[in-house]
Amino acid sequence: MVDDVGLAEIDRRIQIVEDNLRQLMEQAAAYSGAADEERNADRIADQQAKLDVLMQEREALLAKT
């Protein structure tokens, strides 16, 4: 049986990280300059790594059914 509370929390966190990524992509498109681009690339990579971990947690939780 899937832990609905745990799954809901993971889904909420996924939604937050996906929104962060969307905002960072929009900011990256608006900024210019190497320093800004590098900083945004680092932030995007960080958020993508968080999203990857959350997706793995979600898959593991769903696999327990």
PDBQT receptor file of N, H, CA, C and O in Angstrom, charges set to zero:
ATOM      1  N   MET A   1       0.840  -1.185   0.000  1.00  0.00    +0.000 N 
ATOM      2  CA  MET A   1       0.000   0.000   0.000  1.00  0.00    +0.000 C 
ATOM      3  C   MET A   1       0.884   1.248   0.000  1.00  0.00    +0.000 C 
ATOM      4  O   MET A   1       1.842   1.336   0.768  1.00  0.00    +0.000 OA
ATOM      5  N   VAL A   2       0.570   2.177  -0.836  1.00  0.00    +0.000 N 
ATOM      6  H   VAL A   2      -0.208   2.106  -1.460  1.00  0.00    +0.000 HD
ATOM      7  CA  VAL A   2       1.333   3.413  -0.944  1.00  0.00    +0.000 C 
ATOM      8  C   VAL A   2       0.982   4.330   0.222  1.00  0.00    +0.000 C 
ATOM      9  O   VAL A   2      -0.185   4.480   0.583  1.00  0.00    +0.000 OA
ATOM     10  N   ASP A   3       2.006   4.934   0.799  1.00  0.00    +0.000 N 
ATOM     11  H   ASP A   3       2.954   4.812   0.505  1.00  0.00    +0.000 HD
ATOM     12  CA  ASP A   3       1.831   5.917   1.859  1.00  0.00    +0.000 C 
ATOM     13  C   ASP A   3       1.354   7.208   1.207  1.00  0.00    +0.000 C 
ATOM     14  O   ASP A   3       2.155   7.968   0.663  1.00  0.00    +0.000 OA
ATOM     15  N   ASP A   4       0.030   7.458   1.265  1.00  0.00    +0.000 N 
ATOM     16  H   ASP A   4      -0.621   6.841   1.707  1.00  0.00    +0.000 HD
ATOM     17  CA  ASP A   4      -0.553   8.611   0.579  1.00  0.00    +0.000 C 
ATOM     18  C   ASP A   4       0.016   9.937   1.066  1.00  0.00    +0.000 C 
ATOM     19  O   ASP A   4       0.202  10.859   0.273  1.00  0.00    +0.000 OA
ATOM     20  N   VAL A   5       0.294  10.040   2.364  1.00  0.00    +0.000 N 
ATOM     21  H   VAL A   5       0.143   9.290   3.008  1.00  0.00    +0.000 HD
ATOM     22  CA  VAL A   5       0.853  11.273   2.909  1.00  0.00    +0.000 C 
ATOM     23  C   VAL A   5       2.262  11.486   2.371  1.00  0.00    +0.000 C 
ATOM     24  O   VAL A   5       2.618  12.591   1.962  1.00  0.00    +0.000 OA
ATOM     25  N   GLY A   6       3.065  10.418   2.375  1.00  0.00    +0.000 N 
ATOM     26  H   GLY A   6       2.777   9.521   2.708  1.00  0.00    +0.000 HD
ATOM     27  CA  GLY A   6       4.428  10.512   1.851  1.00  0.00    +0.000 C 
ATOM     28  C   GLY A   6       4.431  10.841   0.376  1.00  0.00    +0.000 C 
ATOM     29  O   GLY A   6       5.224  11.667  -0.077  1.00  0.00    +0.000 OA
ATOM     30  N   LEU A   7       3.554  10.206  -0.379  1.00  0.00    +0.000 N 
ATOM     31  H   LEU A   7       2.910   9.535  -0.011  1.00  0.00    +0.000 HD
ATOM     32  CA  LEU A   7       3.460  10.449  -1.811  1.00  0.00    +0.000 C 
ATOM     33  C   LEU A   7       3.003  11.879  -2.075  1.00  0.00    +0.000 C 
ATOM     34  O   LEU A   7       3.543  12.544  -2.959  1.00  0.00    +0.000 OA
ATOM     35  N   ALA A   8       2.035  12.351  -1.337  1.00  0.00    +0.000 N 
ATOM     36  H   ALA A   8       1.596  11.811  -0.619  1.00  0.00    +0.000 HD
ATOM     37  CA  ALA A   8       1.549  13.723  -1.503  1.00  0.00    +0.000 C 
ATOM     38  C   ALA A   8       2.655  14.732  -1.204  1.00  0.00    +0.000 C 
ATOM     39  O   ALA A   8       2.777  15.742  -1.897  1.00  0.00    +0.000 OA
ATOM     40  N   GLU A   9       3.456  14.465  -0.182  1.00  0.00    +0.000 N 
ATOM     41  H   GLU A   9       3.357  13.645   0.381  1.00  0.00    +0.000 HD
ATOM     42  CA  GLU A   9       4.559  15.367   0.168  1.00  0.00    +0.000 C 
ATOM     43  C   GLU A   9       5.620  15.367  -0.929  1.00  0.00    +0.000 C 
ATOM     44  O   GLU A   9       6.130  16.424  -1.301  1.00  0.00    +0.000 OA
ATOM     45  N   ILE A  10       5.949  14.201  -1.440  1.00  0.00    +0.000 N 
ATOM     46  H   ILE A  10       5.536  13.342  -1.138  1.00  0.00    +0.000 HD
ATOM     47  CA  ILE A  10       6.926  14.126  -2.527  1.00  0.00    +0.000 C 
ATOM     48  C   ILE A  10       6.388  14.844  -3.764  1.00  0.00    +0.000 C 
ATOM     49  O   ILE A  10       7.123  15.587  -4.416  1.00  0.00    +0.000 OA
ATOM     50  N   ASP A  11       5.120  14.630  -4.090  1.00  0.00    +0.000 N 
ATOM     51  H   ASP A  11       4.524  14.026  -3.561  1.00  0.00    +0.000 HD
ATOM     52  CA  ASP A  11       4.515  15.309  -5.237  1.00  0.00    +0.000 C 
ATOM     53  C   ASP A  11       4.541  16.820  -5.052  1.00  0.00    +0.000 C 
ATOM     54  O   ASP A  11       4.789  17.552  -6.011  1.00  0.00    +0.000 OA
ATOM     55  N   ARG A  12       4.292  17.298  -3.842  1.00  0.00    +0.000 N 
ATOM     56  H   ARG A  12       4.091  16.703  -3.063  1.00  0.00    +0.000 HD
ATOM     57  CA  ARG A  12       4.326  18.730  -3.550  1.00  0.00    +0.000 C 
ATOM     58  C   ARG A  12       5.734  19.275  -3.754  1.00  0.00    +0.000 C 
ATOM     59  O   ARG A  12       5.919  20.337  -4.349  1.00  0.00    +0.000 OA
ATOM     60  N   ARG A  13       6.721  18.539  -3.257  1.00  0.00    +0.000 N 
ATOM     61  H   ARG A  13       6.570  17.676  -2.774  1.00  0.00    +0.000 HD
ATOM     62  CA  ARG A  13       8.115  18.975  -3.399  1.00  0.00    +0.000 C 
ATOM     63  C   ARG A  13       8.551  18.946  -4.859  1.00  0.00    +0.000 C 
ATOM     64  O   ARG A  13       9.296  19.824  -5.297  1.00  0.00    +0.000 OA
ATOM     65  N   ILE A  14       8.097  17.946  -5.620  1.00  0.00    +0.000 N 
ATOM     66  H   ILE A  14       7.492  17.234  -5.265  1.00  0.00    +0.000 HD
ATOM     67  CA  ILE A  14       8.395  17.886  -7.046  1.00  0.00    +0.000 C 
ATOM     68  C   ILE A  14       7.829  19.113  -7.750  1.00  0.00    +0.000 C 
ATOM     69  O   ILE A  14       8.493  19.716  -8.594  1.00  0.00    +0.000 OA
ATOM     70  N   GLN A  15       6.608  19.474  -7.401  1.00  0.00    +0.000 N 
ATOM     71  H   GLN A  15       6.069  18.984  -6.716  1.00  0.00    +0.000 HD
ATOM     72  CA  GLN A  15       5.963  20.634  -8.004  1.00  0.00    +0.000 C 
ATOM     73  C   GLN A  15       6.752  21.918  -7.723  1.00  0.00    +0.000 C 
ATOM     74  O   GLN A  15       6.904  22.762  -8.606  1.00  0.00    +0.000 OA
ATOM     75  N   ILE A  16       7.245  22.057  -6.510  1.00  0.00    +0.000 N 
ATOM     76  H   ILE A  16       7.122  21.371  -5.793  1.00  0.00    +0.000 HD
ATOM     77  CA  ILE A  16       8.039  23.230  -6.133  1.00  0.00    +0.000 C 
ATOM     78  C   ILE A  16       9.328  23.286  -6.944  1.00  0.00    +0.000 C 
ATOM     79  O   ILE A  16       9.681  24.333  -7.486  1.00  0.00    +0.000 OA
ATOM     80  N   VAL A  17      10.029  22.157  -7.026  1.00  0.00    +0.000 N 
ATOM     81  H   VAL A  17       9.742  21.306  -6.586  1.00  0.00    +0.000 HD
ATOM     82  CA  VAL A  17      11.302  22.126  -7.752  1.00  0.00    +0.000 C 
ATOM     83  C   VAL A  17      11.065  22.375  -9.242  1.00  0.00    +0.000 C 
ATOM     84  O   VAL A  17      11.839  23.090  -9.877  1.00  0.00    +0.000 OA
ATOM     85  N   GLU A  18      10.012  21.796  -9.800  1.00  0.00    +0.000 N 
ATOM     86  H   GLU A  18       9.383  21.214  -9.284  1.00  0.00    +0.000 HD
ATOM     87  CA  GLU A  18       9.707  22.032 -11.217  1.00  0.00    +0.000 C 
ATOM     88  C   GLU A  18       9.412  23.509 -11.465  1.00  0.00    +0.000 C 
ATOM     89  O   GLU A  18       9.827  24.062 -12.483  1.00  0.00    +0.000 OA
ATOM     90  N   ASP A  19       8.699  24.149 -10.539  1.00  0.00    +0.000 N 
ATOM     91  H   ASP A  19       8.362  23.699  -9.712  1.00  0.00    +0.000 HD
ATOM     92  CA  ASP A  19       8.425  25.581 -10.656  1.00  0.00    +0.000 C 
ATOM     93  C   ASP A  19       9.722  26.382 -10.565  1.00  0.00    +0.000 C 
ATOM     94  O   ASP A  19       9.922  27.332 -11.322  1.00  0.00    +0.000 OA
ATOM     95  N   ASN A  20      10.602  25.998  -9.640  1.00  0.00    +0.000 N 
ATOM     96  H   ASN A  20      10.439  25.226  -9.025  1.00  0.00    +0.000 HD
ATOM     97  CA  ASN A  20      11.906  26.659  -9.528  1.00  0.00    +0.000 C 
ATOM     98  C   ASN A  20      12.679  26.547 -10.831  1.00  0.00    +0.000 C 
ATOM     99  O   ASN A  20      13.253  27.528 -11.304  1.00  0.00    +0.000 OA
ATOM    100  N   LEU A  21      12.695  25.353 -11.411  1.00  0.00    +0.000 N 
ATOM    101  H   LEU A  21      12.228  24.556 -11.026  1.00  0.00    +0.000 HD
ATOM    102  CA  LEU A  21      13.395  25.151 -12.682  1.00  0.00    +0.000 C 
ATOM    103  C   LEU A  21      12.812  26.031 -13.785  1.00  0.00    +0.000 C 
ATOM    104  O   LEU A  21      13.552  26.641 -14.557  1.00  0.00    +0.000 OA
ATOM    105  N   ARG A  22      11.508  26.092 -13.856  1.00  0.00    +0.000 N 
ATOM    106  H   ARG A  22      10.906  25.596 -13.229  1.00  0.00    +0.000 HD
ATOM    107  CA  ARG A  22      10.840  26.920 -14.868  1.00  0.00    +0.000 C 
ATOM    108  C   ARG A  22      11.246  28.394 -14.710  1.00  0.00    +0.000 C 
ATOM    109  O   ARG A  22      11.548  29.071 -15.693  1.00  0.00    +0.000 OA
ATOM    110  N   GLN A  23      11.250  28.875 -13.468  1.00  0.00    +0.000 N 
ATOM    111  H   GLN A  23      11.005  28.325 -12.669  1.00  0.00    +0.000 HD
ATOM    112  CA  GLN A  23      11.633  30.264 -13.219  1.00  0.00    +0.000 C 
ATOM    113  C   GLN A  23      13.098  30.513 -13.570  1.00  0.00    +0.000 C 
ATOM    114  O   GLN A  23      13.441  31.546 -14.146  1.00  0.00    +0.000 OA
ATOM    115  N   LEU A  24      13.958  29.558 -13.218  1.00  0.00    +0.000 N 
ATOM    116  H   LEU A  24      13.680  28.719 -12.750  1.00  0.00    +0.000 HD
ATOM    117  CA  LEU A  24      15.380  29.712 -13.532  1.00  0.00    +0.000 C 
ATOM    118  C   LEU A  24      15.618  29.738 -15.040  1.00  0.00    +0.000 C 
ATOM    119  O   LEU A  24      16.460  30.492 -15.526  1.00  0.00    +0.000 OA
ATOM    120  N   MET A  25      14.885  28.923 -15.768  1.00  0.00    +0.000 N 
ATOM    121  H   MET A  25      14.200  28.309 -15.373  1.00  0.00    +0.000 HD
ATOM    122  CA  MET A  25      15.016  28.909 -17.226  1.00  0.00    +0.000 C 
ATOM    123  C   MET A  25      14.585  30.255 -17.809  1.00  0.00    +0.000 C 
ATOM    124  O   MET A  25      15.227  30.772 -18.724  1.00  0.00    +0.000 OA
ATOM    125  N   GLU A  26      13.507  30.818 -17.284  1.00  0.00    +0.000 N 
ATOM    126  H   GLU A  26      12.986  30.398 -16.541  1.00  0.00    +0.000 HD
ATOM    127  CA  GLU A  26      13.049  32.119 -17.750  1.00  0.00    +0.000 C 
ATOM    128  C   GLU A  26      14.080  33.194 -17.429  1.00  0.00    +0.000 C 
ATOM    129  O   GLU A  26      14.346  34.067 -18.256  1.00  0.00    +0.000 OA
ATOM    130  N   GLN A  27      14.660  33.136 -16.235  1.00  0.00    +0.000 N 
ATOM    131  H   GLN A  27      14.444  32.427 -15.564  1.00  0.00    +0.000 HD
ATOM    132  CA  GLN A  27      15.686  34.099 -15.850  1.00  0.00    +0.000 C 
ATOM    133  C   GLN A  27      16.919  33.959 -16.738  1.00  0.00    +0.000 C 
ATOM    134  O   GLN A  27      17.508  34.956 -17.157  1.00  0.00    +0.000 OA
ATOM    135  N   ALA A  28      17.301  32.719 -17.020  1.00  0.00    +0.000 N 
ATOM    136  H   ALA A  28      16.822  31.909 -16.680  1.00  0.00    +0.000 HD
ATOM    137  CA  ALA A  28      18.478  32.477 -17.856  1.00  0.00    +0.000 C 
ATOM    138  C   ALA A  28      18.284  33.075 -19.245  1.00  0.00    +0.000 C 
ATOM    139  O   ALA A  28      19.228  33.595 -19.840  1.00  0.00    +0.000 OA
ATOM    140  N   ALA A  29      17.074  32.999 -19.751  1.00  0.00    +0.000 N 
ATOM    141  H   ALA A  29      16.308  32.576 -19.267  1.00  0.00    +0.000 HD
ATOM    142  CA  ALA A  29      16.800  33.555 -21.074  1.00  0.00    +0.000 C 
ATOM    143  C   ALA A  29      16.861  35.084 -21.057  1.00  0.00    +0.000 C 
ATOM    144  O   ALA A  29      17.181  35.706 -22.070  1.00  0.00    +0.000 OA
ATOM    145  N   ALA A  30      16.556  35.678 -19.920  1.00  0.00    +0.000 N 
ATOM    146  H   ALA A  30      16.295  35.172 -19.098  1.00  0.00    +0.000 HD
ATOM    147  CA  ALA A  30      16.521  37.133 -19.820  1.00  0.00    +0.000 C 
ATOM    148  C   ALA A  30      17.884  37.738 -19.512  1.00  0.00    +0.000 C 
ATOM    149  O   ALA A  30      18.145  38.882 -19.884  1.00  0.00    +0.000 OA
ATOM    150  N   TYR A  31      18.752  36.998 -18.846  1.00  0.00    +0.000 N 
ATOM    151  H   TYR A  31      18.540  36.068 -18.544  1.00  0.00    +0.000 HD
ATOM    152  CA  TYR A  31      20.061  37.515 -18.442  1.00  0.00    +0.000 C 
ATOM    153  C   TYR A  31      21.076  37.367 -19.554  1.00  0.00    +0.000 C 
ATOM    154  O   TYR A  31      20.960  36.511 -20.431  1.00  0.00    +0.000 OA
ATOM    155  N   SER A  32      22.066  38.224 -19.490  1.00  0.00    +0.000 N 
ATOM    156  H   SER A  32      22.160  38.920 -18.778  1.00  0.00    +0.000 HD
ATOM    157  CA  SER A  32      23.197  38.076 -20.400  1.00  0.00    +0.000 C 
ATOM    158  C   SER A  32      24.473  38.267 -19.602  1.00  0.00    +0.000 C 
ATOM    159  O   SER A  32      24.471  38.887 -18.538  1.00  0.00    +0.000 OA
ATOM    160  N   GLY A  33      25.540  37.737 -20.120  1.00  0.00    +0.000 N 
ATOM    161  H   GLY A  33      25.541  37.233 -20.985  1.00  0.00    +0.000 HD
ATOM    162  CA  GLY A  33      26.826  37.838 -19.439  1.00  0.00    +0.000 C 
ATOM    163  C   GLY A  33      27.251  36.487 -18.905  1.00  0.00    +0.000 C 
ATOM    164  O   GLY A  33      26.434  35.702 -18.423  1.00  0.00    +0.000 OA
ATOM    165  N   ALA A  34      28.540  36.231 -18.998  1.00  0.00    +0.000 N 
ATOM    166  H   ALA A  34      29.204  36.868 -19.389  1.00  0.00    +0.000 HD
ATOM    167  CA  ALA A  34      29.072  34.923 -18.622  1.00  0.00    +0.000 C 
ATOM    168  C   ALA A  34      28.842  34.595 -17.157  1.00  0.00    +0.000 C 
ATOM    169  O   ALA A  34      28.502  33.458 -16.830  1.00  0.00    +0.000 OA
ATOM    170  N   ALA A  35      29.019  35.562 -16.269  1.00  0.00    +0.000 N 
ATOM    171  H   ALA A  35      29.295  36.486 -16.534  1.00  0.00    +0.000 HD
ATOM    172  CA  ALA A  35      28.855  35.298 -14.834  1.00  0.00    +0.000 C 
ATOM    173  C   ALA A  35      27.413  34.913 -14.525  1.00  0.00    +0.000 C 
ATOM    174  O   ALA A  35      27.166  33.975 -13.768  1.00  0.00    +0.000 OA
ATOM    175  N   ASP A  36      26.459  35.639 -15.111  1.00  0.00    +0.000 N 
ATOM    176  H   ASP A  36      26.659  36.402 -15.726  1.00  0.00    +0.000 HD
ATOM    177  CA  ASP A  36      25.044  35.328 -14.891  1.00  0.00    +0.000 C 
ATOM    178  C   ASP A  36      24.698  33.955 -15.448  1.00  0.00    +0.000 C 
ATOM    179  O   ASP A  36      23.976  33.180 -14.820  1.00  0.00    +0.000 OA
ATOM    180  N   GLU A  37      25.219  33.666 -16.629  1.00  0.00    +0.000 N 
ATOM    181  H   GLU A  37      25.806  34.295 -17.139  1.00  0.00    +0.000 HD
ATOM    182  CA  GLU A  37      24.925  32.379 -17.259  1.00  0.00    +0.000 C 
ATOM    183  C   GLU A  37      25.488  31.225 -16.441  1.00  0.00    +0.000 C 
ATOM    184  O   GLU A  37      24.830  30.197 -16.278  1.00  0.00    +0.000 OA
ATOM    185  N   GLU A  38      26.694  31.390 -15.931  1.00  0.00    +0.000 N 
ATOM    186  H   GLU A  38      27.228  32.225 -16.063  1.00  0.00    +0.000 HD
ATOM    187  CA  GLU A  38      27.307  30.326 -15.127  1.00  0.00    +0.000 C 
ATOM    188  C   GLU A  38      26.543  30.127 -13.820  1.00  0.00    +0.000 C 
ATOM    189  O   GLU A  38      26.299  28.992 -13.411  1.00  0.00    +0.000 OA
ATOM    190  N   ARG A  39      26.171  31.208 -13.174  1.00  0.00    +0.000 N 
ATOM    191  H   ARG A  39      26.369  32.130 -13.507  1.00  0.00    +0.000 HD
ATOM    192  CA  ARG A  39      25.417  31.115 -11.921  1.00  0.00    +0.000 C 
ATOM    193  C   ARG A  39      24.060  30.443 -12.164  1.00  0.00    +0.000 C 
ATOM    194  O   ARG A  39      23.644  29.582 -11.388  1.00  0.00    +0.000 OA
ATOM    195  N   ASN A  40      23.382  30.832 -13.227  1.00  0.00    +0.000 N 
ATOM    196  H   ASN A  40      23.719  31.532 -13.857  1.00  0.00    +0.000 HD
ATOM    197  CA  ASN A  40      22.095  30.217 -13.537  1.00  0.00    +0.000 C 
ATOM    198  C   ASN A  40      22.254  28.748 -13.902  1.00  0.00    +0.000 C 
ATOM    199  O   ASN A  40      21.422  27.924 -13.522  1.00  0.00    +0.000 OA
ATOM    200  N   ALA A  41      23.298  28.415 -14.624  1.00  0.00    +0.000 N 
ATOM    201  H   ALA A  41      23.974  29.084 -14.932  1.00  0.00    +0.000 HD
ATOM    202  CA  ALA A  41      23.538  27.014 -14.976  1.00  0.00    +0.000 C 
ATOM    203  C   ALA A  41      23.756  26.184 -13.713  1.00  0.00    +0.000 C 
ATOM    204  O   ALA A  41      23.262  25.060 -13.617  1.00  0.00    +0.000 OA
ATOM    205  N   ASP A  42      24.493  26.733 -12.743  1.00  0.00    +0.000 N 
ATOM    206  H   ASP A  42      24.894  27.646 -12.822  1.00  0.00    +0.000 HD
ATOM    207  CA  ASP A  42      24.718  26.030 -11.480  1.00  0.00    +0.000 C 
ATOM    208  C   ASP A  42      23.412  25.847 -10.713  1.00  0.00    +0.000 C 
ATOM    209  O   ASP A  42      23.153  24.780 -10.157  1.00  0.00    +0.000 OA
ATOM    210  N   ARG A  43      22.601  26.887 -10.687  1.00  0.00    +0.000 N 
ATOM    211  H   ARG A  43      22.811  27.755 -11.138  1.00  0.00    +0.000 HD
ATOM    212  CA  ARG A  43      21.316  26.807  -9.971  1.00  0.00    +0.000 C 
ATOM    213  C   ARG A  43      20.374  25.810 -10.638  1.00  0.00    +0.000 C 
ATOM    214  O   ARG A  43      19.674  25.053  -9.967  1.00  0.00    +0.000 OA
ATOM    215  N   ILE A  44      20.369  25.824 -11.962  1.00  0.00    +0.000 N 
ATOM    216  H   ILE A  44      20.938  26.440 -12.507  1.00  0.00    +0.000 HD
ATOM    217  CA  ILE A  44      19.525  24.883 -12.699  1.00  0.00    +0.000 C 
ATOM    218  C   ILE A  44      19.995  23.453 -12.444  1.00  0.00    +0.000 C 
ATOM    219  O   ILE A  44      19.172  22.563 -12.226  1.00  0.00    +0.000 OA
ATOM    220  N   ALA A  45      21.293  23.224 -12.469  1.00  0.00    +0.000 N 
ATOM    221  H   ALA A  45      21.961  23.947 -12.647  1.00  0.00    +0.000 HD
ATOM    222  CA  ALA A  45      21.835  21.888 -12.213  1.00  0.00    +0.000 C 
ATOM    223  C   ALA A  45      21.483  21.419 -10.805  1.00  0.00    +0.000 C 
ATOM    224  O   ALA A  45      21.159  20.249 -10.601  1.00  0.00    +0.000 OA
ATOM    225  N   ASP A  46      21.544  22.328  -9.836  1.00  0.00    +0.000 N 
ATOM    226  H   ASP A  46      21.807  23.278 -10.001  1.00  0.00    +0.000 HD
ATOM    227  CA  ASP A  46      21.193  21.996  -8.459  1.00  0.00    +0.000 C 
ATOM    228  C   ASP A  46      19.721  21.594  -8.353  1.00  0.00    +0.000 C 
ATOM    229  O   ASP A  46      19.394  20.596  -7.712  1.00  0.00    +0.000 OA
ATOM    230  N   GLN A  47      18.844  22.362  -8.975  1.00  0.00    +0.000 N 
ATOM    231  H   GLN A  47      19.111  23.173  -9.496  1.00  0.00    +0.000 HD
ATOM    232  CA  GLN A  47      17.421  22.049  -8.932  1.00  0.00    +0.000 C 
ATOM    233  C   GLN A  47      17.114  20.752  -9.675  1.00  0.00    +0.000 C 
ATOM    234  O   GLN A  47      16.255  19.979  -9.249  1.00  0.00    +0.000 OA
ATOM    235  N   GLN A  48      17.810  20.513 -10.778  1.00  0.00    +0.000 N 
ATOM    236  H   GLN A  48      18.508  21.141 -11.124  1.00  0.00    +0.000 HD
ATOM    237  CA  GLN A  48      17.598  19.271 -11.525  1.00  0.00    +0.000 C 
ATOM    238  C   GLN A  48      18.022  18.066 -10.694  1.00  0.00    +0.000 C 
ATOM    239  O   GLN A  48      17.358  17.030 -10.710  1.00  0.00    +0.000 OA
ATOM    240  N   ALA A  49      19.129  18.203  -9.970  1.00  0.00    +0.000 N 
ATOM    241  H   ALA A  49      19.669  19.044  -9.957  1.00  0.00    +0.000 HD
ATOM    242  CA  ALA A  49      19.588  17.115  -9.097  1.00  0.00    +0.000 C 
ATOM    243  C   ALA A  49      18.552  16.838  -8.007  1.00  0.00    +0.000 C 
ATOM    244  O   ALA A  49      18.276  15.681  -7.690  1.00  0.00    +0.000 OA
ATOM    245  N   LYS A  50      17.983  17.893  -7.437  1.00  0.00    +0.000 N 
ATOM    246  H   LYS A  50      18.207  18.833  -7.695  1.00  0.00    +0.000 HD
ATOM    247  CA  LYS A  50      16.940  17.719  -6.420  1.00  0.00    +0.000 C 
ATOM    248  C   LYS A  50      15.718  17.029  -7.014  1.00  0.00    +0.000 C 
ATOM    249  O   LYS A  50      15.128  16.147  -6.391  1.00  0.00    +0.000 OA
ATOM    250  N   LEU A  51      15.347  17.435  -8.213  1.00  0.00    +0.000 N 
ATOM    251  H   LEU A  51      15.826  18.151  -8.720  1.00  0.00    +0.000 HD
ATOM    252  CA  LEU A  51      14.202  16.817  -8.886  1.00  0.00    +0.000 C 
ATOM    253  C   LEU A  51      14.466  15.337  -9.152  1.00  0.00    +0.000 C 
ATOM    254  O   LEU A  51      13.579  14.506  -8.963  1.00  0.00    +0.000 OA
ATOM    255  N   ASP A  52      15.669  15.008  -9.586  1.00  0.00    +0.000 N 
ATOM    256  H   ASP A  52      16.390  15.684  -9.739  1.00  0.00    +0.000 HD
ATOM    257  CA  ASP A  52      16.018  13.611  -9.848  1.00  0.00    +0.000 C 
ATOM    258  C   ASP A  52      15.879  12.762  -8.582  1.00  0.00    +0.000 C 
ATOM    259  O   ASP A  52      15.355  11.649  -8.634  1.00  0.00    +0.000 OA
ATOM    260  N   VAL A  53      16.347  13.284  -7.451  1.00  0.00    +0.000 N 
ATOM    261  H   VAL A  53      16.773  14.187  -7.409  1.00  0.00    +0.000 HD
ATOM    262  CA  VAL A  53      16.244  12.555  -6.181  1.00  0.00    +0.000 C 
ATOM    263  C   VAL A  53      14.781  12.366  -5.793  1.00  0.00    +0.000 C 
ATOM    264  O   VAL A  53      14.381  11.278  -5.381  1.00  0.00    +0.000 OA
ATOM    265  N   LEU A  54      13.991  13.416  -5.922  1.00  0.00    +0.000 N 
ATOM    266  H   LEU A  54      14.317  14.300  -6.257  1.00  0.00    +0.000 HD
ATOM    267  CA  LEU A  54      12.570  13.321  -5.574  1.00  0.00    +0.000 C 
ATOM    268  C   LEU A  54      11.845  12.318  -6.466  1.00  0.00    +0.000 C 
ATOM    269  O   LEU A  54      11.002  11.558  -5.989  1.00  0.00    +0.000 OA
ATOM    270  N   MET A  55      12.164  12.313  -7.745  1.00  0.00    +0.000 N 
ATOM    271  H   MET A  55      12.849  12.931  -8.133  1.00  0.00    +0.000 HD
ATOM    272  CA  MET A  55      11.519  11.366  -8.660  1.00  0.00    +0.000 C 
ATOM    273  C   MET A  55      11.894   9.927  -8.287  1.00  0.00    +0.000 C 
ATOM    274  O   MET A  55      11.057   9.029  -8.371  1.00  0.00    +0.000 OA
ATOM    275  N   GLN A  56      13.139   9.707  -7.878  1.00  0.00    +0.000 N 
ATOM    276  H   GLN A  56      13.819  10.437  -7.810  1.00  0.00    +0.000 HD
ATOM    277  CA  GLN A  56      13.562   8.378  -7.443  1.00  0.00    +0.000 C 
ATOM    278  C   GLN A  56      12.827   7.978  -6.166  1.00  0.00    +0.000 C 
ATOM    279  O   GLN A  56      12.396   6.833  -6.029  1.00  0.00    +0.000 OA
ATOM    280  N   GLU A  57      12.684   8.916  -5.233  1.00  0.00    +0.000 N 
ATOM    281  H   GLU A  57      13.035   9.846  -5.344  1.00  0.00    +0.000 HD
ATOM    282  CA  GLU A  57      11.948   8.633  -3.997  1.00  0.00    +0.000 C 
ATOM    283  C   GLU A  57      10.500   8.268  -4.311  1.00  0.00    +0.000 C 
ATOM    284  O   GLU A  57       9.934   7.346  -3.724  1.00  0.00    +0.000 OA
ATOM    285  N   ARG A  58       9.915   9.008  -5.249  1.00  0.00    +0.000 N 
ATOM    286  H   ARG A  58      10.375   9.757  -5.726  1.00  0.00    +0.000 HD
ATOM    287  CA  ARG A  58       8.514   8.752  -5.640  1.00  0.00    +0.000 C 
ATOM    288  C   ARG A  58       8.384   7.357  -6.255  1.00  0.00    +0.000 C 
ATOM    289  O   ARG A  58       7.479   6.595  -5.916  1.00  0.00    +0.000 OA
ATOM    290  N   GLU A  59       9.307   7.040  -7.165  1.00  0.00    +0.000 N 
ATOM    291  H   GLU A  59      10.042   7.659  -7.441  1.00  0.00    +0.000 HD
ATOM    292  CA  GLU A  59       9.273   5.722  -7.806  1.00  0.00    +0.000 C 
ATOM    293  C   GLU A  59       9.435   4.605  -6.787  1.00  0.00    +0.000 C 
ATOM    294  O   GLU A  59       8.754   3.583  -6.870  1.00  0.00    +0.000 OA
ATOM    295  N   ALA A  60      10.333   4.795  -5.825  1.00  0.00    +0.000 N 
ATOM    296  H   ALA A  60      10.886   5.626  -5.757  1.00  0.00    +0.000 HD
ATOM    297  CA  ALA A  60      10.552   3.777  -4.796  1.00  0.00    +0.000 C 
ATOM    298  C   ALA A  60       9.303   3.599  -3.933  1.00  0.00    +0.000 C 
ATOM    299  O   ALA A  60       8.942   2.481  -3.564  1.00  0.00    +0.000 OA
ATOM    300  N   LEU A  61       8.659   4.708  -3.621  1.00  0.00    +0.000 N 
ATOM    301  H   LEU A  61       8.952   5.616  -3.920  1.00  0.00    +0.000 HD
ATOM    302  CA  LEU A  61       7.439   4.630  -2.815  1.00  0.00    +0.000 C 
ATOM    303  C   LEU A  61       6.322   3.919  -3.582  1.00  0.00    +0.000 C 
ATOM    304  O   LEU A  61       5.595   3.104  -3.014  1.00  0.00    +0.000 OA
ATOM    305  N   LEU A  62       6.192   4.223  -4.847  1.00  0.00    +0.000 N 
ATOM    306  H   LEU A  62       6.782   4.885  -5.309  1.00  0.00    +0.000 HD
ATOM    307  CA  LEU A  62       5.156   3.583  -5.674  1.00  0.00    +0.000 C 
ATOM    308  C   LEU A  62       5.473   2.099  -5.912  1.00  0.00    +0.000 C 
ATOM    309  O   LEU A  62       4.558   1.292  -6.075  1.00  0.00    +0.000 OA
ATOM    310  N   ALA A  63       6.739   1.741  -5.932  1.00  0.00    +0.000 N 
ATOM    311  H   ALA A  63       7.483   2.396  -5.800  1.00  0.00    +0.000 HD
ATOM    312  CA  ALA A  63       7.135   0.345  -6.157  1.00  0.00    +0.000 C 
ATOM    313  C   ALA A  63       6.783  -0.549  -4.979  1.00  0.00    +0.000 C 
ATOM    314  O   ALA A  63       6.729  -1.771  -5.118  1.00  0.00    +0.000 OA
ATOM    315  N   LYS A  64       6.545   0.047  -3.831  1.00  0.00    +0.000 N 
ATOM    316  H   LYS A  64       6.588   1.040  -3.718  1.00  0.00    +0.000 HD
ATOM    317  CA  LYS A  64       6.219  -0.727  -2.635  1.00  0.00    +0.000 C 
ATOM    318  C   LYS A  64       4.792  -1.248  -2.643  1.00  0.00    +0.000 C 
ATOM    319  O   LYS A  64       4.377  -1.932  -1.708  1.00  0.00    +0.000 OA
ATOM    320  N   THR A  65       4.049  -0.937  -3.671  1.00  0.00    +0.000 N 
ATOM    321  H   THR A  65       4.386  -0.382  -4.430  1.00  0.00    +0.000 HD
ATOM    322  CA  THR A  65       2.652  -1.399  -3.740  1.00  0.00    +0.000 C 
ATOM    323  C   THR A  65       2.553  -2.801  -4.250  1.00  0.00    +0.000 C 
ATOM    324  O   THR A  65       1.452  -3.339  -4.369  1.00  0.00    +0.000 OA
TER     325      THR A  65
